[in-house]
């Protein structure tokens, strides 16, 4: 090989290496930009995750509050049920007393009717 051919060959190899370095630099710059975008996305997502965690904490607090409210409601309902049962017992007692009063009134009415009828008959007979 002649020195000129050698020189041409070396120049081509140098051009190839320079071209490869340029392509490598371009690829490296693109990768660096992509990494930067991904870092920003990760930061954004971390912020969003933080917000979600905060919201979940609020939801857990609300659910706990609702549990307490439900327990209070159950106790209140049980108290109401007990009061209704007591009112039912009192109503039964009142019904029984009303039946007894009705019976007594009927007896009294019968006595008064007999008395009035007997007095009317006795008044006429005596006059």
Residue frames as a rotation matrix with the C-alpha (Angstrom) as fourth column:
UNK 1
0.576 0.817 0.000 0.00
0.817 -0.576 0.000 0.00
0.000 0.000 -1.000 0.00
UNK 2
-0.213 -0.629 0.748 1.20
0.626 -0.676 -0.389 3.37
0.750 0.385 0.537 -0.88
UNK 3
-0.829 -0.155 -0.537 1.60
0.540 -0.470 -0.698 6.13
-0.144 -0.869 0.473 1.58
UNK 4
-0.813 0.582 0.013 -1.20
-0.550 -0.776 0.310 8.08
0.190 0.245 0.951 -0.08
UNK 5
-0.108 0.785 -0.610 -3.53
-0.130 0.597 0.792 5.14
0.986 0.165 0.038 0.09
UNK 6
-0.390 -0.124 -0.913 -2.59
0.814 0.417 -0.404 4.67
0.431 -0.900 -0.062 3.67
UNK 7
-0.984 0.002 -0.181 -3.23
0.080 -0.893 -0.443 8.29
-0.162 -0.450 0.878 4.37
UNK 8
-0.503 0.857 -0.116 -6.64
-0.614 -0.259 0.746 8.08
0.609 0.446 0.656 2.66
UNK 9
-0.050 0.459 -0.887 -7.47
0.347 0.841 0.416 5.01
0.937 -0.286 -0.201 4.64
UNK 10
-0.658 -0.248 -0.711 -6.47
0.751 -0.147 -0.644 6.70
0.055 -0.958 0.283 7.91
UNK 11
-0.937 0.349 0.023 -8.52
-0.348 -0.937 0.023 9.78
0.029 0.013 0.999 6.96
UNK 12
-0.212 0.898 -0.386 -11.57
-0.368 0.293 0.882 7.61
0.905 0.329 0.269 6.26
UNK 13
-0.149 0.098 -0.984 -11.12
0.732 0.680 -0.043 5.86
0.665 -0.727 -0.173 9.57
UNK 14
-0.907 -0.191 -0.376 -10.74
0.397 -0.689 -0.606 9.21
-0.144 -0.699 0.700 11.32
UNK 15
-0.709 0.704 0.026 -13.87
-0.590 -0.614 0.524 10.50
0.385 0.356 0.851 9.55
UNK 16
-0.053 0.681 -0.730 -15.68
0.110 0.730 0.674 7.35
0.992 -0.045 -0.114 10.60
UNK 17
-0.421 -0.187 -0.888 -14.58
0.869 0.196 -0.453 7.76
0.259 -0.963 0.080 14.22
UNK 18
-0.990 0.077 -0.114 -15.49
-0.045 -0.964 -0.263 11.46
-0.130 -0.255 0.958 14.16
UNK 19
-0.429 0.886 -0.175 -18.89
-0.518 -0.082 0.852 10.58
0.740 0.456 0.494 12.68
UNK 20
-0.042 0.363 -0.931 -19.39
0.540 0.792 0.285 7.94
0.841 -0.490 -0.229 15.35
UNK 21
-0.739 -0.284 -0.611 -18.41
0.673 -0.374 -0.638 10.44
-0.047 -0.883 0.468 18.06
UNK 22
-0.879 0.472 0.072 -20.85
-0.443 -0.862 0.248 12.99
0.179 0.186 0.966 16.63
UNK 23
-0.086 0.875 -0.477 -23.60
-0.227 0.449 0.864 10.38
0.970 0.183 0.159 16.59
UNK 24
-0.249 -0.093 -0.964 -22.63
0.807 0.530 -0.260 9.32
0.535 -0.843 -0.057 20.11
UNK 25
-0.971 -0.127 -0.203 -22.77
0.216 -0.828 -0.517 12.94
-0.103 -0.546 0.832 21.27
UNK 26
-0.564 0.825 -0.002 -26.20
-0.622 -0.424 0.658 13.40
0.542 0.373 0.753 19.65
UNK 27
0.051 0.573 -0.818 -27.48
0.197 0.797 0.571 10.19
0.979 -0.190 -0.073 21.23
UNK 28
-0.540 -0.345 -0.768 -26.01
0.800 0.071 -0.595 11.17
0.260 -0.936 0.238 24.59
UNK 29
-0.972 0.223 0.081 -27.67
-0.234 -0.957 -0.171 14.61
0.039 -0.185 0.982 24.39
UNK 30
-0.217 0.945 -0.247 -31.02
-0.520 0.102 0.848 13.01
0.826 0.312 0.469 23.55
UNK 31
-0.006 0.162 -0.987 -30.66
0.590 0.797 0.127 10.55
0.807 -0.582 -0.100 26.42
UNK 32
-0.860 -0.346 -0.376 -29.75
0.508 -0.499 -0.702 13.38
0.056 -0.794 0.605 28.78
UNK 33
-0.739 0.657 0.150 -32.87
-0.599 -0.743 0.299 15.30
0.308 0.131 0.942 27.70
UNK 34
0.043 0.770 -0.636 -34.98
-0.174 0.633 0.754 12.19
0.984 0.079 0.161 28.09
UNK 35
-0.351 -0.242 -0.904 -33.57
0.796 0.432 -0.425 11.56
0.493 -0.869 0.041 31.58
UNK 36
-1.000 -0.017 0.002 -34.33
0.014 -0.884 -0.466 15.19
0.010 -0.466 0.885 32.47
UNK 37
-0.354 0.934 -0.053 -37.94
-0.681 -0.218 0.699 14.79
0.641 0.284 0.713 31.29
UNK 38
0.110 0.380 -0.918 -38.29
0.267 0.879 0.396 11.56
0.957 -0.288 -0.004 33.21
UNK 39
-0.735 -0.409 -0.541 -36.87
0.631 -0.121 -0.766 13.18
0.248 -0.905 0.347 36.35
UNK 40
-0.861 0.478 0.175 -39.47
-0.497 -0.864 -0.083 15.95
0.112 -0.158 0.981 36.06
UNK 41
-0.018 0.881 -0.473 -42.19
-0.466 0.411 0.783 13.36
0.885 0.235 0.403 35.53
UNK 42
-0.200 -0.133 -0.971 -40.99
0.639 0.733 -0.232 11.44
0.742 -0.667 -0.061 38.58
UNK 43
-0.977 -0.163 -0.139 -41.04
0.212 -0.651 -0.729 14.63
0.028 -0.742 0.670 40.66
UNK 44
-0.515 0.856 0.039 -44.56
-0.757 -0.476 0.447 15.39
0.401 0.201 0.894 39.45
UNK 45
0.135 0.571 -0.810 -45.67
-0.097 0.821 0.562 11.85
0.986 0.003 0.167 40.21
UNK 46
-0.594 -0.380 -0.709 -44.07
0.653 0.286 -0.701 11.97
0.469 -0.880 0.078 43.65
UNK 47
-0.944 0.301 0.135 -46.04
-0.330 -0.850 -0.410 15.13
-0.008 -0.432 0.902 44.37
UNK 48
-0.136 0.940 -0.312 -49.22
-0.745 0.110 0.658 13.48
0.653 0.322 0.685 43.14
UNK 49
-0.090 0.037 -0.995 -48.51
0.374 0.927 0.000 10.42
0.923 -0.372 -0.097 45.26
UNK 50
-0.926 -0.275 -0.259 -48.00
0.346 -0.339 -0.875 12.69
0.153 -0.899 0.409 48.26
UNK 51
-0.637 0.760 0.128 -51.37
-0.757 -0.649 0.082 14.31
0.146 -0.044 0.988 47.58
UNK 52
0.075 0.670 -0.739 -53.03
-0.374 0.706 0.601 10.91
0.924 0.231 0.304 47.22
UNK 53
-0.471 -0.310 -0.826 -51.50
0.594 0.580 -0.557 9.74
0.652 -0.753 -0.089 50.49
UNK 54
-0.991 0.123 0.042 -52.82
-0.120 -0.733 -0.670 12.89
-0.051 -0.669 0.742 52.18
UNK 55
-0.292 0.941 -0.170 -56.27
-0.865 -0.184 0.467 12.33
0.409 0.284 0.867 50.71
UNK 56
-0.025 0.235 -0.972 -56.22
0.087 0.969 0.232 8.70
0.996 -0.079 -0.045 51.80
UNK 57
-0.852 -0.315 -0.418 -55.35
0.444 -0.011 -0.896 9.87
0.278 -0.949 0.149 55.30
UNK 58
-0.762 0.638 0.113 -58.36
-0.645 -0.730 -0.226 12.17
-0.061 -0.245 0.968 55.23
UNK 59
-0.017 0.775 -0.631 -60.56
-0.631 0.481 0.608 9.36
0.776 0.409 0.481 53.96
UNK 60
-0.385 -0.184 -0.905 -59.35
0.458 0.813 -0.360 7.06
0.801 -0.553 -0.228 56.73
UNK 61
-0.996 0.013 -0.085 -60.17
0.065 -0.530 -0.845 9.79
-0.056 -0.848 0.527 59.27
UNK 62
-0.439 0.892 -0.109 -63.63
-0.878 -0.400 0.264 10.24
0.192 0.212 0.958 57.79
UNK 63
-0.005 0.418 -0.909 -64.27
-0.203 0.889 0.410 6.49
0.979 0.186 0.080 57.83
UNK 64
-0.714 -0.290 -0.638 -63.19
0.537 0.358 -0.764 6.35
0.449 -0.888 -0.100 61.47
UNK 65
-0.896 0.440 0.054 -65.50
-0.405 -0.762 -0.505 9.25
-0.181 -0.474 0.862 62.29
UNK 66
-0.160 0.872 -0.463 -68.31
-0.810 0.152 0.567 7.51
0.565 0.466 0.681 60.44
UNK 67
-0.316 -0.018 -0.948 -67.63
0.276 0.955 -0.110 4.38
0.908 -0.297 -0.297 62.48
UNK 68
-0.951 -0.044 -0.305 -67.96
0.306 -0.250 -0.919 6.37
-0.036 -0.967 0.251 65.70
UNK 69
-0.628 0.770 -0.109 -71.13
-0.776 -0.631 0.014 8.02
-0.058 0.093 0.994 64.43
UNK 70
-0.117 0.576 -0.809 -72.53
-0.465 0.688 0.557 4.63
0.878 0.441 0.187 63.46
UNK 71
-0.636 -0.156 -0.755 -71.75
0.521 0.635 -0.570 3.23
0.569 -0.756 -0.323 66.90
UNK 72
-0.940 0.317 -0.124 -73.53
-0.127 -0.665 -0.736 6.20
-0.316 -0.677 0.665 68.50
UNK 73
-0.384 0.828 -0.408 -76.47
-0.877 -0.189 0.441 5.71
0.288 0.527 0.799 66.14
UNK 74
-0.282 0.234 -0.930 -76.67
0.037 0.972 0.233 2.04
0.959 0.031 -0.283 67.05
UNK 75
-0.853 -0.049 -0.520 -76.65
0.514 0.099 -0.852 2.86
0.093 -0.994 -0.059 70.77
UNK 76
-0.793 0.590 -0.150 -79.28
-0.534 -0.792 -0.296 5.52
-0.293 -0.155 0.943 70.20
UNK 77
-0.259 0.697 -0.669 -81.40
-0.679 0.361 0.639 3.08
0.687 0.619 0.380 68.19
UNK 78
-0.517 0.029 -0.855 -81.11
0.438 0.868 -0.235 0.52
0.736 -0.496 -0.461 70.97
UNK 79
-0.936 0.179 -0.302 -82.23
0.188 -0.472 -0.862 3.16
-0.296 -0.864 0.408 73.48
UNK 80
-0.555 0.766 -0.324 -85.13
-0.831 -0.502 0.238 4.10
0.020 0.401 0.916 71.22
UNK 81
-0.307 0.412 -0.858 -86.08
-0.223 0.845 0.486 0.44
0.925 0.340 -0.167 70.91
UNK 82
-0.759 -0.010 -0.651 -86.06
0.590 0.414 -0.693 0.08
0.277 -0.910 -0.308 74.69
UNK 83
-0.854 0.469 -0.227 -88.24
-0.279 -0.780 -0.560 3.17
-0.440 -0.414 0.797 75.06
UNK 84
-0.382 0.738 -0.557 -90.66
-0.812 0.020 0.584 1.85
0.442 0.675 0.591 72.44
UNK 85
-0.443 0.199 -0.874 -90.89
0.266 0.960 0.084 -1.47
0.856 -0.196 -0.478 74.27
UNK 86
-0.876 0.111 -0.470 -91.56
0.445 -0.191 -0.875 0.38
-0.186 -0.975 0.118 77.52
UNK 87
-0.685 0.665 -0.299 -94.20
-0.689 -0.724 -0.031 2.50
-0.237 0.185 0.954 75.80
UNK 88
-0.377 0.530 -0.760 -95.74
-0.421 0.633 0.650 -0.70
0.825 0.565 -0.015 74.46
UNK 89
-0.654 0.101 -0.749 -95.94
0.619 0.641 -0.454 -2.12
0.434 -0.761 -0.482 77.98
UNK 90
-0.860 0.340 -0.381 -97.52
0.035 -0.706 -0.708 1.11
-0.509 -0.622 0.595 79.23
UNK 91
-0.571 0.670 -0.474 -99.96
-0.794 -0.303 0.527 1.03
0.210 0.677 0.705 76.32
UNK 92
-0.437 0.388 -0.811 -100.96
0.130 0.920 0.370 -2.52
0.890 0.056 -0.453 77.21
UNK 93
-0.764 0.136 -0.630 -101.47
0.640 0.043 -0.767 -1.46
-0.077 -0.990 -0.120 80.83
UNK 94
-0.800 0.479 -0.362 -103.51
-0.434 -0.878 -0.204 1.54
-0.416 -0.006 0.910 79.68
UNK 95
-0.482 0.631 -0.608 -105.62
-0.559 0.313 0.768 -0.70
0.675 0.710 0.202 77.42
UNK 96
-0.542 0.246 -0.804 -106.22
0.568 0.812 -0.134 -3.07
0.620 -0.529 -0.580 80.35
UNK 97
-0.818 0.224 -0.529 -107.23
0.364 -0.511 -0.779 -0.17
-0.445 -0.830 0.336 82.60
UNK 98
-0.706 0.592 -0.389 -109.55
-0.707 -0.625 0.331 1.21
-0.047 0.508 0.860 79.90
UNK 99
-0.444 0.558 -0.701 -111.20
-0.085 0.753 0.653 -2.22
0.892 0.349 -0.287 79.58
UNK 100
-0.617 0.179 -0.766 -111.63
0.769 0.341 -0.540 -2.32
0.165 -0.923 -0.348 83.36
UNK 101
-0.848 0.297 -0.438 -113.02
-0.092 -0.898 -0.431 1.22
-0.522 -0.325 0.789 83.34
UNK 102
-0.614 0.648 -0.450 -115.40
-0.631 -0.062 0.773 0.33
0.473 0.759 0.447 80.48
UNK 103
-0.445 0.430 -0.786 -116.60
0.435 0.870 0.230 -2.67
0.783 -0.239 -0.574 82.49
UNK 104
-0.712 0.139 -0.688 -117.12
0.647 -0.251 -0.720 -0.54
-0.273 -0.958 0.089 85.62
UNK 105
-0.829 0.422 -0.367 -118.93
-0.478 -0.875 0.072 2.13
-0.291 0.236 0.927 83.63
UNK 106
-0.517 0.658 -0.547 -121.18
-0.325 0.440 0.837 -0.49
0.791 0.611 -0.014 82.10
UNK 107
-0.475 0.322 -0.819 -121.93
0.781 0.584 -0.223 -1.88
0.406 -0.746 -0.528 85.57
UNK 108
-0.804 0.149 -0.576 -122.60
0.275 -0.765 -0.582 1.66
-0.528 -0.627 0.574 86.82
UNK 109
-0.764 0.552 -0.335 -124.84
-0.620 -0.483 0.618 2.39
0.179 0.680 0.711 83.85
UNK 110
-0.435 0.608 -0.664 -126.76
0.200 0.784 0.588 -0.82
0.878 0.123 -0.463 84.53
UNK 111
-0.571 0.185 -0.799 -127.15
0.819 0.072 -0.569 0.11
-0.048 -0.980 -0.193 88.20
UNK 112
-0.845 0.249 -0.473 -128.29
-0.162 -0.962 -0.218 3.64
-0.510 -0.107 0.854 87.33
UNK 113
-0.669 0.626 -0.401 -130.70
-0.508 0.010 0.861 2.35
0.543 0.780 0.311 84.70
UNK 114
-0.389 0.515 -0.764 -132.15
0.583 0.780 0.228 -0.16
0.713 -0.357 -0.604 87.16
UNK 115
-0.683 0.084 -0.725 -132.34
0.634 -0.426 -0.646 2.49
-0.363 -0.901 0.237 89.82
UNK 116
-0.842 0.387 -0.376 -134.03
-0.480 -0.855 0.194 4.98
-0.246 0.344 0.906 87.50
UNK 117
-0.511 0.675 -0.532 -136.36
-0.279 0.455 0.846 2.32
0.813 0.580 -0.044 86.20
UNK 118
-0.424 0.315 -0.849 -137.07
0.779 0.604 -0.166 1.09
0.461 -0.732 -0.502 89.69
UNK 119
-0.802 0.123 -0.585 -137.67
0.310 -0.751 -0.583 4.62
-0.511 -0.649 0.564 91.02
UNK 120
-0.778 0.560 -0.286 -139.96
-0.597 -0.515 0.615 5.45
0.197 0.649 0.735 88.12
UNK 121
-0.332 0.659 -0.675 -141.94
0.120 0.739 0.663 2.31
0.936 0.139 -0.324 88.77
UNK 122
-0.486 0.096 -0.869 -141.94
0.863 0.207 -0.460 2.91
0.136 -0.973 -0.184 92.52
UNK 123
-0.949 0.142 -0.282 -142.94
-0.076 -0.970 -0.232 6.55
-0.307 -0.199 0.931 92.15
UNK 124
-0.569 0.775 -0.276 -145.94
-0.567 -0.127 0.814 5.64
0.596 0.620 0.511 90.05
UNK 125
-0.243 0.462 -0.853 -146.96
0.443 0.835 0.326 2.86
0.863 -0.299 -0.407 92.33
UNK 126
-0.649 -0.055 -0.759 -146.76
0.754 -0.183 -0.631 5.05
-0.104 -0.981 0.161 95.43
UNK 127
-0.922 0.312 -0.230 -148.75
-0.318 -0.948 -0.013 7.92
-0.222 0.061 0.973 94.01
